[in-house]
Amino acid sequence: MKISAHNSLKGVVKKVKIGHVSAEVSVEIVAGIVITAVITRSSAENLELEEGKEAYVVIKSSDVMVAID
C-alpha cells in the first residue's frame, strides 16, 4: 500500500456500525487503544470491513480514514 499520508497505524477492526449513509469503524491499534472513524457506507462495504480484520487508521490533518492491504 502506498499513500501520501504519513500517519498510518495498523490495527484490528473491533466494531463496524453500518448506517444508511455512513459507517462507524473502530480499530484497535494496541491493546486498549481504539480509534474510531466515520466513513461512507459504500467505502466500508468496498473494503469488506468486519470485526477481526486487519486495517489501517490513516490520519491526515483533521481527517481519519481506514485502509487495508
MODELLER restraints for C-alpha pairs under 7 A, 6 or more apart:
rsr = mdl.restraints
at = mdl.atoms
rsr.add(forms.Gaussian(group=physical.xy_distance, feature=features.Distance(at['CA:1:A'], at['CA:69:A']), mean=5.92, stdev=0.5))
rsr.add(forms.Gaussian(group=physical.xy_distance, feature=features.Distance(at['CA:5:A'], at['CA:58:A']), mean=6.91, stdev=0.5))
rsr.add(forms.Gaussian(group=physical.xy_distance, feature=features.Distance(at['CA:5:A'], at['CA:59:A']), mean=6.87, stdev=0.5))
rsr.add(forms.Gaussian(group=physical.xy_distance, feature=features.Distance(at['CA:5:A'], at['CA:60:A']), mean=5.72, stdev=0.5))
rsr.add(forms.Gaussian(group=physical.xy_distance, feature=features.Distance(at['CA:7:A'], at['CA:58:A']), mean=5.82, stdev=0.5))
rsr.add(forms.Gaussian(group=physical.xy_distance, feature=features.Distance(at['CA:7:A'], at['CA:59:A']), mean=5.30, stdev=0.5))
rsr.add(forms.Gaussian(group=physical.xy_distance, feature=features.Distance(at['CA:7:A'], at['CA:60:A']), mean=6.84, stdev=0.5))
rsr.add(forms.Gaussian(group=physical.xy_distance, feature=features.Distance(at['CA:8:A'], at['CA:56:A']), mean=6.07, stdev=0.5))
rsr.add(forms.Gaussian(group=physical.xy_distance, feature=features.Distance(at['CA:8:A'], at['CA:57:A']), mean=5.50, stdev=0.5))
rsr.add(forms.Gaussian(group=physical.xy_distance, feature=features.Distance(at['CA:8:A'], at['CA:58:A']), mean=4.31, stdev=0.5))
rsr.add(forms.Gaussian(group=physical.xy_distance, feature=features.Distance(at['CA:8:A'], at['CA:59:A']), mean=6.25, stdev=0.5))
rsr.add(forms.Gaussian(group=physical.xy_distance, feature=features.Distance(at['CA:9:A'], at['CA:29:A']), mean=6.49, stdev=0.5))
rsr.add(forms.Gaussian(group=physical.xy_distance, feature=features.Distance(at['CA:9:A'], at['CA:56:A']), mean=5.28, stdev=0.5))
rsr.add(forms.Gaussian(group=physical.xy_distance, feature=features.Distance(at['CA:9:A'], at['CA:57:A']), mean=5.09, stdev=0.5))
rsr.add(forms.Gaussian(group=physical.xy_distance, feature=features.Distance(at['CA:9:A'], at['CA:58:A']), mean=6.47, stdev=0.5))
rsr.add(forms.Gaussian(group=physical.xy_distance, feature=features.Distance(at['CA:10:A'], at['CA:29:A']), mean=5.97, stdev=0.5))
rsr.add(forms.Gaussian(group=physical.xy_distance, feature=features.Distance(at['CA:10:A'], at['CA:55:A']), mean=5.87, stdev=0.5))
rsr.add(forms.Gaussian(group=physical.xy_distance, feature=features.Distance(at['CA:10:A'], at['CA:56:A']), mean=4.32, stdev=0.5))
rsr.add(forms.Gaussian(group=physical.xy_distance, feature=features.Distance(at['CA:10:A'], at['CA:57:A']), mean=6.40, stdev=0.5))
rsr.add(forms.Gaussian(group=physical.xy_distance, feature=features.Distance(at['CA:11:A'], at['CA:27:A']), mean=5.87, stdev=0.5))
rsr.add(forms.Gaussian(group=physical.xy_distance, feature=features.Distance(at['CA:11:A'], at['CA:28:A']), mean=5.30, stdev=0.5))
rsr.add(forms.Gaussian(group=physical.xy_distance, feature=features.Distance(at['CA:11:A'], at['CA:29:A']), mean=4.11, stdev=0.5))
rsr.add(forms.Gaussian(group=physical.xy_distance, feature=features.Distance(at['CA:11:A'], at['CA:30:A']), mean=6.99, stdev=0.5))
rsr.add(forms.Gaussian(group=physical.xy_distance, feature=features.Distance(at['CA:11:A'], at['CA:54:A']), mean=5.71, stdev=0.5))
rsr.add(forms.Gaussian(group=physical.xy_distance, feature=features.Distance(at['CA:11:A'], at['CA:55:A']), mean=5.57, stdev=0.5))
rsr.add(forms.Gaussian(group=physical.xy_distance, feature=features.Distance(at['CA:11:A'], at['CA:56:A']), mean=5.95, stdev=0.5))
rsr.add(forms.Gaussian(group=physical.xy_distance, feature=features.Distance(at['CA:12:A'], at['CA:27:A']), mean=5.34, stdev=0.5))
rsr.add(forms.Gaussian(group=physical.xy_distance, feature=features.Distance(at['CA:12:A'], at['CA:28:A']), mean=5.32, stdev=0.5))
rsr.add(forms.Gaussian(group=physical.xy_distance, feature=features.Distance(at['CA:12:A'], at['CA:29:A']), mean=6.60, stdev=0.5))
rsr.add(forms.Gaussian(group=physical.xy_distance, feature=features.Distance(at['CA:12:A'], at['CA:52:A']), mean=5.68, stdev=0.5))
rsr.add(forms.Gaussian(group=physical.xy_distance, feature=features.Distance(at['CA:12:A'], at['CA:53:A']), mean=5.63, stdev=0.5))
rsr.add(forms.Gaussian(group=physical.xy_distance, feature=features.Distance(at['CA:12:A'], at['CA:54:A']), mean=4.47, stdev=0.5))
rsr.add(forms.Gaussian(group=physical.xy_distance, feature=features.Distance(at['CA:12:A'], at['CA:55:A']), mean=5.83, stdev=0.5))
rsr.add(forms.Gaussian(group=physical.xy_distance, feature=features.Distance(at['CA:13:A'], at['CA:26:A']), mean=5.89, stdev=0.5))
rsr.add(forms.Gaussian(group=physical.xy_distance, feature=features.Distance(at['CA:13:A'], at['CA:27:A']), mean=4.34, stdev=0.5))
rsr.add(forms.Gaussian(group=physical.xy_distance, feature=features.Distance(at['CA:13:A'], at['CA:28:A']), mean=6.34, stdev=0.5))
rsr.add(forms.Gaussian(group=physical.xy_distance, feature=features.Distance(at['CA:13:A'], at['CA:50:A']), mean=6.49, stdev=0.5))
rsr.add(forms.Gaussian(group=physical.xy_distance, feature=features.Distance(at['CA:13:A'], at['CA:51:A']), mean=4.94, stdev=0.5))
rsr.add(forms.Gaussian(group=physical.xy_distance, feature=features.Distance(at['CA:13:A'], at['CA:52:A']), mean=5.32, stdev=0.5))
rsr.add(forms.Gaussian(group=physical.xy_distance, feature=features.Distance(at['CA:13:A'], at['CA:53:A']), mean=5.48, stdev=0.5))
rsr.add(forms.Gaussian(group=physical.xy_distance, feature=features.Distance(at['CA:13:A'], at['CA:54:A']), mean=6.23, stdev=0.5))
rsr.add(forms.Gaussian(group=physical.xy_distance, feature=features.Distance(at['CA:13:A'], at['CA:55:A']), mean=6.50, stdev=0.5))
rsr.add(forms.Gaussian(group=physical.xy_distance, feature=features.Distance(at['CA:14:A'], at['CA:26:A']), mean=5.51, stdev=0.5))
rsr.add(forms.Gaussian(group=physical.xy_distance, feature=features.Distance(at['CA:14:A'], at['CA:27:A']), mean=5.49, stdev=0.5))
rsr.add(forms.Gaussian(group=physical.xy_distance, feature=features.Distance(at['CA:14:A'], at['CA:28:A']), mean=6.33, stdev=0.5))
rsr.add(forms.Gaussian(group=physical.xy_distance, feature=features.Distance(at['CA:14:A'], at['CA:51:A']), mean=5.03, stdev=0.5))
rsr.add(forms.Gaussian(group=physical.xy_distance, feature=features.Distance(at['CA:14:A'], at['CA:52:A']), mean=6.32, stdev=0.5))
rsr.add(forms.Gaussian(group=physical.xy_distance, feature=features.Distance(at['CA:15:A'], at['CA:25:A']), mean=5.84, stdev=0.5))
rsr.add(forms.Gaussian(group=physical.xy_distance, feature=features.Distance(at['CA:15:A'], at['CA:26:A']), mean=5.10, stdev=0.5))
rsr.add(forms.Gaussian(group=physical.xy_distance, feature=features.Distance(at['CA:15:A'], at['CA:51:A']), mean=5.63, stdev=0.5))
rsr.add(forms.Gaussian(group=physical.xy_distance, feature=features.Distance(at['CA:16:A'], at['CA:23:A']), mean=6.76, stdev=0.5))
rsr.add(forms.Gaussian(group=physical.xy_distance, feature=features.Distance(at['CA:16:A'], at['CA:24:A']), mean=5.74, stdev=0.5))
rsr.add(forms.Gaussian(group=physical.xy_distance, feature=features.Distance(at['CA:16:A'], at['CA:25:A']), mean=4.64, stdev=0.5))
rsr.add(forms.Gaussian(group=physical.xy_distance, feature=features.Distance(at['CA:16:A'], at['CA:26:A']), mean=6.49, stdev=0.5))
rsr.add(forms.Gaussian(group=physical.xy_distance, feature=features.Distance(at['CA:16:A'], at['CA:50:A']), mean=6.33, stdev=0.5))
rsr.add(forms.Gaussian(group=physical.xy_distance, feature=features.Distance(at['CA:16:A'], at['CA:51:A']), mean=6.92, stdev=0.5))
rsr.add(forms.Gaussian(group=physical.xy_distance, feature=features.Distance(at['CA:17:A'], at['CA:23:A']), mean=5.52, stdev=0.5))
rsr.add(forms.Gaussian(group=physical.xy_distance, feature=features.Distance(at['CA:17:A'], at['CA:24:A']), mean=5.05, stdev=0.5))
rsr.add(forms.Gaussian(group=physical.xy_distance, feature=features.Distance(at['CA:17:A'], at['CA:25:A']), mean=6.52, stdev=0.5))
rsr.add(forms.Gaussian(group=physical.xy_distance, feature=features.Distance(at['CA:18:A'], at['CA:24:A']), mean=6.52, stdev=0.5))
rsr.add(forms.Gaussian(group=physical.xy_distance, feature=features.Distance(at['CA:18:A'], at['CA:41:A']), mean=6.43, stdev=0.5))
rsr.add(forms.Gaussian(group=physical.xy_distance, feature=features.Distance(at['CA:19:A'], at['CA:41:A']), mean=6.89, stdev=0.5))
rsr.add(forms.Gaussian(group=physical.xy_distance, feature=features.Distance(at['CA:21:A'], at['CA:40:A']), mean=6.15, stdev=0.5))
rsr.add(forms.Gaussian(group=physical.xy_distance, feature=features.Distance(at['CA:21:A'], at['CA:41:A']), mean=5.38, stdev=0.5))
rsr.add(forms.Gaussian(group=physical.xy_distance, feature=features.Distance(at['CA:22:A'], at['CA:38:A']), mean=6.58, stdev=0.5))
rsr.add(forms.Gaussian(group=physical.xy_distance, feature=features.Distance(at['CA:22:A'], at['CA:39:A']), mean=5.62, stdev=0.5))
rsr.add(forms.Gaussian(group=physical.xy_distance, feature=features.Distance(at['CA:22:A'], at['CA:40:A']), mean=4.19, stdev=0.5))
rsr.add(forms.Gaussian(group=physical.xy_distance, feature=features.Distance(at['CA:22:A'], at['CA:41:A']), mean=4.33, stdev=0.5))
rsr.add(forms.Gaussian(group=physical.xy_distance, feature=features.Distance(at['CA:23:A'], at['CA:38:A']), mean=5.59, stdev=0.5))
rsr.add(forms.Gaussian(group=physical.xy_distance, feature=features.Distance(at['CA:23:A'], at['CA:39:A']), mean=5.37, stdev=0.5))
rsr.add(forms.Gaussian(group=physical.xy_distance, feature=features.Distance(at['CA:23:A'], at['CA:40:A']), mean=5.73, stdev=0.5))
rsr.add(forms.Gaussian(group=physical.xy_distance, feature=features.Distance(at['CA:23:A'], at['CA:41:A']), mean=4.98, stdev=0.5))
rsr.add(forms.Gaussian(group=physical.xy_distance, feature=features.Distance(at['CA:23:A'], at['CA:44:A']), mean=6.55, stdev=0.5))
rsr.add(forms.Gaussian(group=physical.xy_distance, feature=features.Distance(at['CA:24:A'], at['CA:36:A']), mean=6.76, stdev=0.5))
rsr.add(forms.Gaussian(group=physical.xy_distance, feature=features.Distance(at['CA:24:A'], at['CA:37:A']), mean=5.77, stdev=0.5))
rsr.add(forms.Gaussian(group=physical.xy_distance, feature=features.Distance(at['CA:24:A'], at['CA:38:A']), mean=4.52, stdev=0.5))
rsr.add(forms.Gaussian(group=physical.xy_distance, feature=features.Distance(at['CA:24:A'], at['CA:39:A']), mean=6.52, stdev=0.5))
rsr.add(forms.Gaussian(group=physical.xy_distance, feature=features.Distance(at['CA:25:A'], at['CA:36:A']), mean=5.46, stdev=0.5))
rsr.add(forms.Gaussian(group=physical.xy_distance, feature=features.Distance(at['CA:25:A'], at['CA:37:A']), mean=5.32, stdev=0.5))
rsr.add(forms.Gaussian(group=physical.xy_distance, feature=features.Distance(at['CA:25:A'], at['CA:38:A']), mean=6.27, stdev=0.5))
rsr.add(forms.Gaussian(group=physical.xy_distance, feature=features.Distance(at['CA:26:A'], at['CA:34:A']), mean=6.26, stdev=0.5))
rsr.add(forms.Gaussian(group=physical.xy_distance, feature=features.Distance(at['CA:26:A'], at['CA:35:A']), mean=5.61, stdev=0.5))
rsr.add(forms.Gaussian(group=physical.xy_distance, feature=features.Distance(at['CA:26:A'], at['CA:36:A']), mean=4.17, stdev=0.5))
rsr.add(forms.Gaussian(group=physical.xy_distance, feature=features.Distance(at['CA:26:A'], at['CA:37:A']), mean=6.50, stdev=0.5))
rsr.add(forms.Gaussian(group=physical.xy_distance, feature=features.Distance(at['CA:27:A'], at['CA:34:A']), mean=5.38, stdev=0.5))
rsr.add(forms.Gaussian(group=physical.xy_distance, feature=features.Distance(at['CA:27:A'], at['CA:35:A']), mean=5.36, stdev=0.5))
rsr.add(forms.Gaussian(group=physical.xy_distance, feature=features.Distance(at['CA:27:A'], at['CA:36:A']), mean=6.27, stdev=0.5))
rsr.add(forms.Gaussian(group=physical.xy_distance, feature=features.Distance(at['CA:28:A'], at['CA:34:A']), mean=4.14, stdev=0.5))
rsr.add(forms.Gaussian(group=physical.xy_distance, feature=features.Distance(at['CA:28:A'], at['CA:35:A']), mean=6.37, stdev=0.5))
rsr.add(forms.Gaussian(group=physical.xy_distance, feature=features.Distance(at['CA:37:A'], at['CA:64:A']), mean=5.88, stdev=0.5))
rsr.add(forms.Gaussian(group=physical.xy_distance, feature=features.Distance(at['CA:37:A'], at['CA:65:A']), mean=6.51, stdev=0.5))
rsr.add(forms.Gaussian(group=physical.xy_distance, feature=features.Distance(at['CA:54:A'], at['CA:68:A']), mean=6.95, stdev=0.5))
rsr.add(forms.Gaussian(group=physical.xy_distance, feature=features.Distance(at['CA:55:A'], at['CA:66:A']), mean=6.70, stdev=0.5))
rsr.add(forms.Gaussian(group=physical.xy_distance, feature=features.Distance(at['CA:55:A'], at['CA:67:A']), mean=5.64, stdev=0.5))
rsr.add(forms.Gaussian(group=physical.xy_distance, feature=features.Distance(at['CA:55:A'], at['CA:68:A']), mean=4.69, stdev=0.5))
rsr.add(forms.Gaussian(group=physical.xy_distance, feature=features.Distance(at['CA:56:A'], at['CA:66:A']), mean=5.53, stdev=0.5))
rsr.add(forms.Gaussian(group=physical.xy_distance, feature=features.Distance(at['CA:56:A'], at['CA:67:A']), mean=4.87, stdev=0.5))
rsr.add(forms.Gaussian(group=physical.xy_distance, feature=features.Distance(at['CA:56:A'], at['CA:68:A']), mean=5.88, stdev=0.5))
rsr.add(forms.Gaussian(group=physical.xy_distance, feature=features.Distance(at['CA:57:A'], at['CA:64:A']), mean=6.76, stdev=0.5))
rsr.add(forms.Gaussian(group=physical.xy_distance, feature=features.Distance(at['CA:57:A'], at['CA:65:A']), mean=5.82, stdev=0.5))
rsr.add(forms.Gaussian(group=physical.xy_distance, feature=features.Distance(at['CA:57:A'], at['CA:66:A']), mean=4.79, stdev=0.5))
rsr.add(forms.Gaussian(group=physical.xy_distance, feature=features.Distance(at['CA:57:A'], at['CA:67:A']), mean=6.50, stdev=0.5))
rsr.add(forms.Gaussian(group=physical.xy_distance, feature=features.Distance(at['CA:58:A'], at['CA:64:A']), mean=5.65, stdev=0.5))
rsr.add(forms.Gaussian(group=physical.xy_distance, feature=features.Distance(at['CA:58:A'], at['CA:65:A']), mean=4.92, stdev=0.5))
rsr.add(forms.Gaussian(group=physical.xy_distance, feature=features.Distance(at['CA:58:A'], at['CA:66:A']), mean=5.85, stdev=0.5))
rsr.add(forms.Gaussian(group=physical.xy_distance, feature=features.Distance(at['CA:58:A'], at['CA:67:A']), mean=6.99, stdev=0.5))
rsr.add(forms.Gaussian(group=physical.xy_distance, feature=features.Distance(at['CA:59:A'], at['CA:65:A']), mean=6.38, stdev=0.5))
